[in-house]
Amino acid sequence: MTSINSTADMRNFLETYDGPSVRIMEVCGTHTHEIFRQGIRRFLSPKINLISGPGCPVCVTPAAYIDEAVYLALEKGCTLTTFGDLVRVPGNVKSLQQARAEGGKVKIVYSPIDAEKYAKDHPEEQVVFLSVGFETTTPSDVIAVKNAVRDGLDNFSLLTANKTMPGAYEAMASSTDAYLYPGHVHAIIGTKLCRDLAERGVSGTIAGFTGDELLAALAVTVKNVSEGKPFFVNAYPRVVTDEGSPAAVALVDKFMKSCDAEWRGIGVIPDSGVELRDEYAAYDARKKYSVPKMEFERKTACKCGIVLQGKILPSECPLFGKACNPDHPVGACMVSDEGACSAFYMYGGQS
Amino acid sequence: MKEVITLAHGSGGRKTSELIGEIFRKNLGNEYFTADDAAVLPRPEGRIAMSTDGFIVSPWKYPGGNIGRLAVCGTVNDLACMGAKPLYLTCSYIIEEGLPIEDLELIAKTMGETAREAGVNIVAGDTKVAGKGQVDKIFITTAGVGVIGEGINTSGKFAKPGDKIIVTGDVGRHGTAILLARDEYGIEADVTSDCAPLWEPVRRALEVCPEMHVIRDATRGGVGTVLYEIADEAGVGIRVDRTSVPVAPEVSGVTGLLGLEPLYLACEGRMVMICPAEKAQAVVDVLKGTKYTEGATIIGEVTEDETGRVVMTTEVGGQTYLPKPGNELLPRIC
């Protein structure tokens, strides 16, 4: 535990920092939300720029994915099971909320394991779980499939859009001087990747989630960036170990393989996602229901894409707070509490 | 087989009389309780306050209470907010056909006990039975009359810059208890509702501070919603020190997991009081020595700037607006 005095010291350092400008990208939606909740942005020196990167799974899920889910609900009569946030994300044609209003079955669950249980209890329904998320949540998606295999279910599958961070770190390296690495992702995958990245010139600090942990990670990052050498620091050692969780990694590896993935607003990043291996194709909704490629395109002035890359602030988007607000989100970043636009709106006193 | 409520219990005939006699009179009875068409009551001296509230909480029974306790406390506390000593309540039951009679008896027993604890008489009632599926087990509406102490004038619009803001205990308990009782999240935690009648602590607070500006019970929408309402009504700003807002560890554990803001979770036994700064400590001291408000503390102050807003000072000394109440509040919390 850090004492009160050192909180004040860290804060003072971040408030008065007057070295070279530093750009720090946080790549975890929980960090984004917590930084706002703690009011940290307001006291940072103008020399420190925080960029809310692509770390909220709902925000980076492409609109075409929602189109696929809508297709499964309305054309194939599947029961969709999903985390609540995803229901409100606009697709190119409609959101799942609209699909539900048109008679599609959309059920909110709190875990993929509950979705599998639901499928088991409702053999007359074809249940699809909307599998989005990062390294932190993929293991539970895999456990749901493992349970479906165990239970001999033929009515449960995943519509995968699972993302992995390593590809994104490299793809976005030019947008930032250092990353605030997501503590929970690295609790699973360990720290080797970060060390390798530092050798290739990509810097970052693994951060925890309390106010003190965030201040400490930011202070360490600013100090190291200002010294000019690539670096890696694990500022969340109470949870993140070098090796991570080999058991979780092995479990995911058994069921899933790497694939290219589309990130909303950023485009396709090679090897930045995972999908079910061929031997589990029966649990892959895309294959099971021969989901066609979605080619809709919606014209919108929404700037979520460049917000996610840190090129503009949410408030610089022409729709922000006007056509786009948490009650009527136009872009995904306004949907989830962890989205940059939503956090900006709620804690910025926009409402 | 368990005896259950049938449509005949609501017919106004013999079964209704049995219900009134064996369940309601037995548990709620007092000198004013009537089976006639209206209760006849002595006229209180002074201004009276009158309020009504409907209760549809699901599930009807939860750790720390049931809908009966809620129905008494809800109206008693609404009266107390105006500085009114609660005198009389009426209650109207809408019962779903098939409710076990023993459940109704438990609810009536709880209401009787809570009313006696609150020092209020339940004087009249009504019972209707609705068909299966038309009501979820039982809905209760209570109405109450109280008498306001001389010189007491409380209202959300009386908050003034410089005033201190007090909460009478830890926040978010009732909402968390209900959420857990629904068992939709697969989380187990030992959280009990804070539901309690608060006239006695209010009476004592008004004794040391008769010039109290605002008293409001933080029910649906929690303390956060109350603070925004007051900021709006009085045209002032509100500054809250987040570290001084009391939250029980088990409540913050659950809200942390689910991403909920404890300030927006319902309380059923907590008041927000706003009074002149020089009286605030005396009010807190007297509340601390009174049952149900032992956890009273000052959480912030009313400001002239930031009109209509609630500003939070955070754990790391940052400042941020408390996000306005969203649309995700739990339905059927009270």
Contacts between the chains, C-beta under 8 A, distances in Angstrom:
chain1	res1	chain2	res2	distance
A	7	B	316	5.8
A	7	B	317	7.3
A	8	B	317	7.2
A	11	B	316	6.1
A	11	B	317	5.7
A	36	B	320	6.5
A	37	B	314	7.1
A	37	B	320	6.5
A	38	B	314	4.5
A	38	B	315	6.5
A	38	B	316	5.3
A	38	B	318	5.0
A	38	B	320	7.1
A	39	B	312	7.1
A	39	B	313	7.9
A	39	B	314	4.8
A	39	B	316	7.8
A	39	B	318	2.8
A	39	B	319	4.6
A	39	B	320	3.5
A	40	B	316	6.7
A	40	B	318	5.2
A	42	B	318	5.9
A	42	B	319	5.7
A	42	B	320	7.0
A	43	B	317	7.4
A	43	B	318	5.7
A	43	B	319	7.7
A	110	B	184	7.6
A	110	B	185	5.8
A	110	B	186	6.9
A	111	B	186	7.6
A	114	B	186	7.5
A	210	B	315	7.7
A	211	B	314	6.5
A	211	B	315	4.2
A	211	B	316	3.8
A	211	B	318	7.8
A	212	B	315	7.7
A	212	B	316	6.8
A	214	B	316	7.7
A	215	B	316	5.6
A	326	B	326	6.8
A	327	B	327	6.7
A	337	B	259	6.1
A	346	B	321	7.7
A	346	B	323	3.6
A	346	B	324	7.3
A	346	B	326	7.9
A	347	B	320	4.8
A	347	B	321	5.7
A	347	B	323	6.0
A	348	B	321	7.0
A	349	B	309	6.0
A	349	B	321	4.1
A	351	B	323	7.6
A	351	B	324	4.5
